[in-house]
Amino acid sequence: MEKLMADLKAQIIEQLNLQEVAPESIGNDQSLFSKEGLGLDSIDALELIVLLQQHYNLRIANPEQGPQIFQSVRTMATYITANQTVQA
């Protein structure tokens, strides 16, 4: 799980073009969308959905799950771990 969270941090920075943010500066439980956290917005949420599709072959079936899934790096990692199928 730790490696997955580290990978996610790097992928979020790359996907959202956040060069001014270092992966180690993002806390595992830090809010991604609050002003105290990364301060992401709805456009960034769409980019995170694309990230899950491209890197983990996951689609969010129920859009109402989005706020829970994208609350923090840890909640994203938990979702990926619970929903990713083994790829051959």
C-alpha positions as CSV (number, residue, x, y, z in Angstrom):
1,M,0.0,0.0,0.0
2,E,2.9,2.4,0.8
3,K,4.4,1.9,-2.7
4,L,1.0,2.4,-4.3
5,M,0.5,5.7,-2.4
6,A,4.0,6.9,-3.4
7,D,3.2,6.0,-7.0
8,L,-0.1,7.8,-6.8
9,K,1.5,11.0,-5.5
10,A,3.9,11.0,-8.5
11,Q,1.1,10.3,-10.9
12,I,-1.2,13.0,-9.5
13,I,1.6,15.5,-9.8
14,E,2.3,14.5,-13.4
15,Q,-1.4,14.2,-14.4
16,L,-2.3,17.6,-12.9
17,N,0.9,19.3,-14.0
18,L,1.8,20.3,-10.4
19,Q,5.6,20.8,-10.8
20,E,5.7,23.1,-7.8
21,V,4.5,20.2,-5.5
22,A,7.0,17.5,-4.3
23,P,5.5,14.0,-3.8
24,E,6.8,13.9,-0.3
25,S,4.9,17.1,0.5
26,I,1.6,15.4,-0.1
27,G,0.4,13.6,3.0
28,N,-1.3,10.2,2.6
29,D,-4.4,11.4,4.5
30,Q,-4.2,15.1,3.3
31,S,-7.4,16.3,1.7
32,L,-7.0,16.7,-2.1
33,F,-9.8,19.2,-2.6
34,S,-9.8,21.5,0.5
35,K,-7.8,24.7,0.7
36,E,-5.8,23.2,3.6
37,G,-4.9,20.3,1.2
38,L,-4.0,20.5,-2.4
39,G,-6.9,22.7,-3.3
40,L,-7.9,20.7,-6.4
41,D,-11.1,21.6,-8.3
42,S,-13.7,19.8,-10.4
43,I,-11.5,19.8,-13.5
44,D,-8.8,18.1,-11.5
45,A,-11.3,15.5,-10.4
46,L,-11.9,14.7,-14.1
47,E,-8.2,14.3,-14.5
48,L,-8.0,11.9,-11.5
49,I,-10.8,9.8,-13.1
50,V,-8.7,9.7,-16.3
51,L,-5.6,8.7,-14.2
52,L,-7.5,5.7,-12.7
53,Q,-8.6,4.6,-16.1
54,Q,-5.2,5.0,-17.7
55,H,-2.9,3.6,-15.0
56,Y,-5.2,1.1,-13.2
57,N,-7.9,0.3,-15.8
58,L,-10.6,1.3,-13.3
59,R,-13.8,3.1,-14.0
60,I,-16.0,4.6,-11.4
61,A,-19.4,3.1,-11.9
62,N,-21.2,5.4,-9.5
63,P,-20.3,9.1,-9.7
64,E,-21.6,9.6,-6.2
65,Q,-18.6,7.6,-5.0
66,G,-16.2,10.2,-6.3
67,P,-16.0,12.4,-3.2
68,Q,-15.1,9.3,-1.0
69,I,-12.6,7.9,-3.5
70,F,-10.8,11.1,-4.1
71,Q,-10.8,12.4,-0.5
72,S,-7.0,11.6,-0.1
73,V,-4.2,9.6,-1.6
74,R,-5.0,6.8,1.0
75,T,-8.6,6.6,-0.1
76,M,-7.6,6.4,-3.7
77,A,-5.1,3.6,-2.9
78,T,-7.8,1.8,-0.9
79,Y,-10.2,2.0,-3.8
80,I,-7.6,0.8,-6.3
81,T,-6.6,-2.1,-4.1
82,A,-10.2,-3.2,-3.6
83,N,-11.3,-2.9,-7.2
84,Q,-8.3,-3.7,-9.4
85,T,-8.4,-7.1,-11.0
86,V,-5.2,-9.1,-11.6
87,Q,-4.0,-8.3,-15.1
88,A,-2.4,-11.1,-17.1
